[in-house]
Amino acid sequence: VQLQASGGGLVQAGGSLRLSCAASGRIFSSNIMGWFRQAPGKERAFVAAVRWGAGRTYYADSVKGRFTISRDNAKNTAYLQMNSLKPEDTAVYYCAVNPSGSYYYLDGYRYWGQGSLVTVSS
């Protein structure tokens, strides 16, 4: 599976962006598609995830109520709608696929996209 993330950019605080993650190769219903982010000088951290088949979603506390993850099975694409952006959301955002298991831990994700930079100015 190859993943291509897009949609990052520069936005003012309070603004919105939508990230996309297009997958080439089959995504199975048991798979989990996740978004992680890595800010300068920090470790990569979980943001949101969706179970490909059931559509159940999960969020980090820091983005609950502001970010929404979704997927379009027909297009093999996942999205991360980011609203009410804050300067602390500035990071490189990565999409990844976990064949199964826990949605939270980075180690479980086998396939990774190249990252998309999101910069939120104050």
VENKA-V233637 format. One record per backbone hydrogen bond with DSSP energy under -0.5 kcal/mol. NH is the residue of the N-H (numbers start at 0). CO is the residue of the C=O. If there is no record, write none. Layout:
NH_CO ; NH_CO
//
This chain:
1_23 ; 3_21 ; 4_2 ; 5_19 ; 8_116 ; 10_118 ; 12_120 ; 13_84 ; 14_11 ; 16_81 ; 18_79 ; 19_5 ; 20_77 ; 21_3 ; 22_75 ; 23_1 ; 24_22 ; 27_25 ; 30_27 ; 31_97 ; 32_49 ; 33_31 ; 33_95 ; 34_47 ; 35_93 ; 36_44 ; 37_91 ; 41_38 ; 44_36 ; 46_34 ; 47_34 ; 48_57 ; 49_32 ; 50_55 ; 51_30 ; 51_49 ; 52_28 ; 54_50 ; 57_48 ; 59_46 ; 62_59 ; 63_59 ; 65_62 ; 66_62 ; 67_80 ; 69_78 ; 71_76 ; 72_70 ; 75_71 ; 75_72 ; 76_71 ; 77_20 ; 78_69 ; 79_18 ; 80_67 ; 81_16 ; 81_79 ; 82_65 ; 82_80 ; 83_13 ; 84_14 ; 88_85 ; 89_86 ; 90_117 ; 91_37 ; 92_90 ; 92_115 ; 93_35 ; 95_33 ; 96_110 ; 97_31 ; 98_96 ; 98_107 ; 107_104 ; 108_105 ; 109_96 ; 109_107 ; 110_96 ; 112_94 ; 115_92 ; 117_90 ; 118_8 ; 120_10 ; 120_118
//
